[in-house]
Amino acid sequence: MEKYCISFTKEDARGIHHPHDDALVVTLMITNRRVFRILINTGSSADVLFTQAFDKMGAERSALRPVHTPLIEFSGGQILPEGVISLPLTTGNSPHQATVMVDFLIVNQPSVYNAILGRPSLCLLQAVVSMYHLSMKFSTESGVGVVKGDQQDSRRCYATVVKALTEVTTIESLDPRAKTHERGQPVEDLTQCPWTRQTSSKHYRLARLYNRP
């Protein structure tokens, strides 16, 4: 296949609200089904398909191959996938379209995304990702294919995650006191210090130091 030069221009950033630090969230075809909310994550060493999307495709769990290596989360936790399956992934629009077989790890975990494309699939596509332009480009036999991200969808996913975290982490759960809200006793005796003009001036200077804009 002929190699084409891949570059990004100002036109690729048209329609994107700047400045931003939004994730690249795209819509692609997996097994001839249009799958929304796919996260492009160059930091992921695996391609992941979550069970809520996998089950809607009508695929059988019996088609999964066993996996014995767990996935490591950013928090350090481990997740053992349900299995792995090879599925066709189609990117771009005709005539600049590419299809590759991707080994998806099927993960039974709640997620705002339906799938995550990591380095394995991106390398298969020989794709180049630009976060600034929220787009991904790759070479095809007829030219350079383009997949643009949905900035609004990306922000909706982020808002959903923030809302879920806010609902779980309540103020009450952060209160170290008892349910009766009684103030605890000091762990050691307090020492009374005389308040003189000298100590007052010293604390005033410290307050100004730590409250500088």
C-alpha positions in Angstrom: 0.0 0.0 0.0 1.3 3.4 -1.0 2.3 5.6 1.9 0.7 9.1 2.1 1.9 12.1 4.0 -0.2 12.7 7.1 -0.5 16.3 8.3 -2.9 18.5 10.2 -3.9 22.0 9.2 -6.1 24.8 10.5 -9.0 23.3 8.6 -8.8 20.2 10.8 -9.5 22.4 13.8 -12.5 24.1 12.3 -15.6 23.8 14.4 -13.7 22.8 17.6 -14.0 25.1 20.6 -10.6 26.2 21.9 -8.9 26.1 24.3 -9.8 22.6 25.3 -8.5 19.4 26.9 -11.3 17.2 25.8 -10.8 13.5 25.1 -11.0 12.1 21.6 -14.4 10.3 21.4 -15.4 8.9 18.1 -18.0 6.7 16.3 -16.7 3.7 14.4 -18.0 0.5 12.8 -17.4 -2.8 14.7 -18.7 -6.0 13.0 -20.9 -3.8 10.7 -22.5 -2.1 13.7 -22.2 1.6 14.4 -20.7 2.0 17.8 -20.9 5.3 19.6 -18.7 6.7 22.4 -15.4 5.0 21.6 -12.5 6.5 23.5 -9.2 6.9 21.6 -6.6 6.3 24.3 -2.9 6.3 23.2 -2.0 5.4 26.8 -3.8 2.1 26.8 -1.9 -1.1 26.0 -5.1 -2.9 25.1 -8.3 -2.6 23.0 -11.3 -2.9 25.2 -15.0 -3.6 24.4 -17.3 -3.3 27.4 -20.0 -5.9 27.9 -22.9 -3.5 27.6 -21.9 -2.9 24.0 -20.7 -6.5 23.3 -24.0 -8.0 24.3 -26.0 -5.6 22.1 -24.0 -6.8 19.1 -25.6 -10.2 19.5 -22.3 -12.0 19.8 -22.1 -15.2 21.8 -20.0 -15.4 25.0 -19.0 -18.9 23.9 -16.9 -17.2 21.1 -14.6 -15.6 23.6 -11.1 -17.0 24.0 -9.8 -17.2 27.6 -7.6 -14.5 29.1 -5.4 -15.1 32.1 -3.6 -11.7 32.3 -5.5 -9.0 34.2 -5.8 -5.4 33.1 -4.2 -2.9 35.4 -6.2 0.3 36.1 -4.7 3.7 36.6 -5.6 3.4 40.3 -3.6 0.2 40.5 -6.6 -2.1 40.7 -6.8 -5.3 38.5 -9.6 -6.4 36.3 -9.8 -9.8 34.8 -11.5 -9.7 31.3 -14.3 -12.0 30.4 -12.3 -13.1 27.4 -10.9 -11.9 24.1 -12.4 -11.9 20.6 -11.2 -10.8 17.2 -13.7 -8.4 15.5 -13.4 -6.3 12.3 -13.0 -2.6 13.0 -13.8 -0.1 10.1 -12.6 3.5 10.2 -13.1 6.4 7.9 -15.5 6.9 5.1 -15.4 5.6 1.5 -13.2 5.8 -0.4 -10.7 6.6 2.3 -11.6 3.7 4.6 -9.7 1.0 6.4 -10.7 -2.3 8.1 -8.5 -4.3 10.5 -9.1 -7.2 12.8 -8.8 -6.1 16.4 -8.4 -8.3 19.4 -10.9 -6.8 21.9 -10.7 -7.6 25.6 -14.3 -8.0 26.8 -14.6 -6.2 30.2 -17.6 -6.4 32.5 -17.2 -3.0 34.1 -19.5 0.0 34.2 -18.3 2.7 31.8 -19.6 5.8 30.0 -17.7 4.5 26.9 -18.7 1.5 24.8 -15.1 0.7 23.8 -11.5 1.9 24.1 -9.0 1.8 21.3 -5.5 1.6 22.5 -2.0 1.3 20.9 -2.6 -2.2 19.3 -5.4 -1.1 17.0 -3.8 2.3 16.4 -0.6 0.7 15.3 -2.6 -1.7 13.0 -4.2 1.3 11.4 -0.9 3.2 11.3 -3.0 6.0 12.7 -1.8 9.5 13.8 -3.8 11.2 16.6 -4.0 14.9 17.2 -5.6 15.9 20.4 -5.6 19.6 19.5 -7.6 18.9 16.3 -9.6 16.1 18.0 -9.1 13.9 15.0 -7.3 10.8 13.8 -5.7 10.2 10.4 -4.5 7.0 8.7 -3.3 5.9 5.3 -5.5 3.9 3.0 -4.9 2.6 -0.6 -6.8 5.7 -2.0 -5.4 8.4 0.3 -5.6 9.6 3.9 -8.6 8.7 5.9 -9.9 10.9 8.7 -12.0 10.2 11.8 -13.2 13.3 13.7 -14.1 13.3 17.3 -17.4 14.5 18.8 -16.5 17.3 21.2 -20.0 17.6 22.7 -20.2 13.8 23.2 -16.8 13.9 24.9 -17.9 16.6 27.3 -21.2 14.8 28.0 -19.2 11.6 28.9 -16.9 13.7 31.2 -19.9 15.4 32.9 -21.5 11.9 33.5 -18.3 10.7 35.2 -18.1 13.9 37.4 -21.7 13.6 38.4 -21.3 9.9 39.4 -18.2 10.8 41.5 -20.1 13.6 43.1 -23.0 11.4 44.1 -20.7 8.8 45.6 -18.4 11.2 47.5 -20.8 13.1 49.8 -19.9 15.6 52.4 -21.2 13.3 55.1 -18.9 10.5 54.0 -15.9 12.9 54.4 -16.9 13.9 57.9 -14.5 12.1 60.3 -16.7 12.8 63.3 -19.4 10.4 64.6 -23.0 10.4 63.3 -24.0 12.5 66.3 -21.6 15.2 65.0 -20.2 15.6 68.5 -16.9 17.3 68.6 -14.1 14.9 69.7 -11.7 15.6 72.5 -8.1 16.8 71.8 -5.5 14.1 71.7 -3.2 16.0 74.1 -3.4 18.9 76.6 -3.4 22.4 75.2 -0.9 24.9 76.3 -2.0 28.5 76.7 0.2 31.1 75.2 0.1 34.8 76.1 -1.1 37.0 73.2 1.2 40.1 73.0 1.7 42.8 70.5 4.8 41.0 69.3 3.1 37.7 68.6 0.2 39.5 67.0 2.5 41.3 64.6 4.3 38.0 63.8 1.0 36.2 63.0 -0.2 39.1 60.9 2.9 38.9 58.7 2.5 35.2 58.3 -1.2 35.7 57.3 -0.2 38.2 54.6 2.5 35.8 53.4 0.2 32.8 52.9 -2.7 34.9 51.5 -0.8 36.6 48.8 -2.6 36.5 45.4 
